[in-house]
Amino acid sequence: MKYLLKVKVLGLLGVMVMAMVLCSPALASLSVGLSFSSFSPTYGEVNEDLEGLNDRLGTSWELGSGLAYGLNLSSGLSPNWRIRGEYFAFSSETSDSFSGVTGGYDVDIDYEIKTSLGALILSGIYRFSPDKAFSPYAGVGIGSFSTELKTEATGEGSYYGHYQDWEGNVNTSQSDKAAPIGFQVLGGVEYKIGENLSILGELRYINAKATGLLEGKGPGDNPFNDGEDIDWSGLSFGLQAVYALGS
C-alpha cells in the first residue's frame, strides 16, 4: 500500500540522517525528551459531514482537541543547530445514540467514531542563545502522519419490505488507514534548570491531511462512502522535559 511505502521511505531516511549525525566527529550533544501538548486540529471534511448528520438526526457527533504525547531524540550539529527526530500520538473520539429510520432500516444504535494519529517527524532547529539559561529557538520539520479512522455501530434494528423482512442485532465496524506526508513550523523557549536538564515551552503549526479514508467501504447511504478526509492542520502548544546525555 502507498501509505506503508511512505512510512518505510521516511523511516529509512530518518535512520540514515540520525546515523550520519551520531557518527559525525562534530557531534555536539545527544538528548532525549518527553513531551505533552494540547493539540487542536481543524479536522476539515470529517467534522463538516458529521455536522450535517447532526442537523438531520439530532445527534452531537464532533471530533475535538485533546492531549498529545511524544518522545524525541535530538543531536547537536553545532552550538546553534540541532536535528530532532520525534514521534507523537494523538486520538479523538465521539459517540452518540440514534433511534429512527435511516436507509430503510428502523434502528436503535450507539455509533462511535474514532480517529488516531501517530506522527514521525524529522526537524531542523536553530537556537538563538544556546549559551544562555533562556534560549529561544525556531525550526521546521517534515514527517509521516499515520492516520486511522474507525467507526462502530452497536444496537438493534429491523427492516420490513416487499421481498424480505429482517430483525436482529446490529454490530458493525469499519476502519481505514493512510500515512500522508506533512510539515510543521515550530518555535519555543528552552530553560536550563541544571547541567543536563532543560524544560521547553513550544508552539507548533502542523500541516497534514489524510484523504479518501473508508472510500467505497460502506453501503450507498453511508455518509463516508465517498471517502473521508481528516485535516490535521492546526496548532499545538506544550511542554517538554529534555535530558542531555552528552555534551
C-alpha positions in Angstrom: 0.0 0.0 0.0 1.1 3.6 -0.7 1.0 4.7 2.9 3.2 1.8 4.0 5.7 2.7 1.4 5.8 6.3 2.6 6.4 5.2 6.1 9.2 2.9 5.1 10.9 5.5 3.0 10.6 8.2 5.6 11.8 5.9 8.4 14.8 4.8 6.3 15.6 8.5 5.6 15.4 9.3 9.3 17.6 6.4 10.3 20.2 7.4 7.7 20.3 11.0 8.8 20.5 10.2 12.5 23.2 7.6 11.9 25.3 10.2 10.0 24.8 12.7 12.8 25.6 10.3 15.6 28.7 9.1 13.8 29.9 12.6 13.0 33.0 13.9 14.8 31.3 17.2 15.0 28.6 15.8 17.3 27.9 18.4 20.0 25.3 16.6 22.1 22.7 13.9 22.3 19.4 14.5 24.2 16.2 12.6 24.8 12.9 14.3 25.6 9.3 13.6 26.7 6.5 16.0 25.6 2.9 16.7 26.4 0.9 19.2 24.4 -2.6 20.4 23.7 -3.4 19.7 20.0 -6.3 21.4 18.2 -6.6 20.1 14.6 -9.2 21.6 12.3 -10.4 18.1 11.0 -12.0 19.7 8.0 -14.3 17.5 5.9 -14.9 14.8 8.6 -16.4 17.2 11.1 -18.3 19.1 8.3 -20.0 15.8 7.4 -20.8 15.0 11.0 -22.4 18.4 11.4 -24.7 17.6 8.5 -25.7 14.3 10.2 -26.3 16.1 13.5 -28.6 18.5 11.9 -30.6 15.7 10.2 -30.6 13.1 13.0 -30.5 15.3 16.1 -27.2 13.9 17.3 -24.0 15.5 18.6 -21.0 13.8 16.9 -17.9 16.0 16.8 -14.2 15.3 16.9 -12.3 17.7 19.1 -9.0 18.8 20.5 -7.1 17.0 23.2 -3.8 15.9 24.7 -0.9 14.6 22.6 2.2 13.0 24.0 5.5 12.2 22.4 9.2 11.1 22.6 12.1 12.7 20.8 15.8 12.3 20.2 17.9 15.2 19.2 21.5 15.8 18.4 23.6 19.0 18.2 25.3 19.7 14.9 26.8 23.0 16.3 26.2 25.2 19.3 23.2 26.7 17.5 21.9 24.0 15.2 20.1 20.8 16.3 18.4 18.0 14.4 15.4 16.3 16.2 13.6 13.1 15.4 10.3 12.6 17.2 7.2 10.6 17.5 3.9 11.9 18.9 0.5 10.3 19.3 -3.0 11.8 19.5 -6.6 10.5 19.3 -10.1 11.8 19.4 -13.4 10.0 19.6 -17.1 10.9 19.6 -20.2 8.8 20.2 -24.0 9.2 20.4 -27.1 7.2 20.2 -29.7 7.3 17.4 -33.2 5.9 17.1 -35.2 6.1 13.9 -35.3 5.2 10.3 -32.2 5.5 8.1 -31.6 3.9 4.8 -34.9 1.9 5.1 -33.9 0.4 8.4 -35.5 1.1 11.7 -32.6 1.2 14.2 -31.7 1.9 17.8 -27.9 2.1 17.9 -24.9 3.6 19.6 -22.5 4.9 17.0 -18.8 5.7 17.8 -16.3 7.4 15.6 -12.6 7.4 16.5 -9.6 8.9 14.7 -6.0 8.4 15.8 -2.7 9.9 14.7 0.9 8.7 15.0 3.4 11.2 13.6 7.0 10.6 12.9 8.8 13.9 12.2 12.4 15.0 11.5 13.1 18.7 12.2 15.9 21.1 12.0 16.1 23.6 14.9 18.1 26.8 15.4 18.8 28.0 18.9 19.4 31.8 19.1 21.2 31.9 22.5 22.5 28.4 23.3 24.9 29.7 26.0 22.1 31.4 28.0 19.8 29.9 30.6 16.8 31.1 28.4 17.3 30.3 24.7 14.5 30.9 22.1 14.5 28.6 19.1 12.7 28.0 15.8 12.6 25.2 13.3 10.8 23.4 10.5 10.1 19.7 10.0 8.8 17.1 7.6 7.2 13.7 8.5 4.7 10.9 8.1 1.3 11.4 9.7 0.0 7.9 10.1 -3.8 8.2 10.4 -6.6 5.7 11.3 -10.3 6.2 11.1 -12.7 3.8 12.9 -16.5 3.6 13.1 -18.5 1.2 15.2 -22.3 0.7 15.5 -24.0 -1.5 18.1 -27.6 -2.0 18.9 -30.6 -3.5 17.2 -32.7 -2.8 14.1 -35.4 -4.1 11.7 -36.4 -3.9 8.1 -39.7 -4.8 6.5 -40.0 -4.8 2.8 -42.0 -6.4 0.0 -39.5 -9.2 -0.6 -37.7 -9.6 2.8 -38.0 -9.0 6.5 -35.2 -8.7 8.9 -34.9 -8.1 12.6 -31.9 -8.5 14.9 -28.8 -7.1 16.5 -26.5 -4.5 14.9 -22.8 -4.9 15.4 -20.7 -3.5 12.6 -17.3 -1.7 12.4 -15.1 -0.2 9.7 -11.6 1.1 9.7 -9.1 2.5 7.2 -5.6 3.9 7.3 -3.4 6.4 5.5 0.0 8.0 6.0 0.3 11.4 4.3 3.5 13.4 4.3 3.1 16.7 6.3 5.0 19.6 7.6 5.4 21.6 10.8 6.8 25.0 11.8 7.7 25.4 15.4 9.1 27.9 17.9 9.7 28.0 21.6 11.9 28.8 24.6 14.4 26.4 26.3 15.1 27.0 30.0 18.1 25.1 31.5 17.5 24.1 35.1 20.6 22.1 35.5 23.7 20.9 33.8 21.8 18.2 31.8 18.1 19.0 32.3 16.0 21.5 30.4 12.3 22.5 30.2 10.9 23.7 26.8 7.7 25.5 26.0 6.9 25.0 22.4 4.3 26.2 19.9 3.9 24.5 16.5 1.7 24.6 13.5 1.1 21.4 11.7 0.0 21.0 8.1 -1.1 17.5 7.1 -4.2 15.9 5.6 -5.3 12.2 5.2 -7.6 11.7 2.2 -10.0 9.1 0.9 -10.5 7.1 4.1 -13.3 4.5 4.1 -13.9 5.2 0.4 -16.3 2.6 -1.1 -16.3 0.6 2.2 -19.9 1.1 3.2 -23.4 0.9 1.7 -24.6 3.6 -0.7 -26.3 5.6 2.1 -23.2 5.5 4.3 -22.1 9.2 4.7 -18.4 8.1 4.5 -18.9 6.0 1.3 -17.4 8.6 -1.0 -14.2 8.8 1.1 -13.5 10.9 4.1 -10.7 13.5 4.6 -9.1 14.2 8.0 -7.2 17.5 8.1 -4.7 17.5 10.9 -3.7 21.1 10.3 -3.7 23.2 13.5 -1.9 24.5 16.5 -0.2 22.6 19.2 1.2 24.1 22.4 3.0 22.1 25.0 5.9 21.4 27.4 8.9 19.1 27.0 11.4 17.8 29.5 14.8 17.2 27.8 17.8 15.4 29.3 21.2 15.8 27.7 23.1 12.5 27.6 26.4 14.1 26.4 27.9 17.5 25.9 
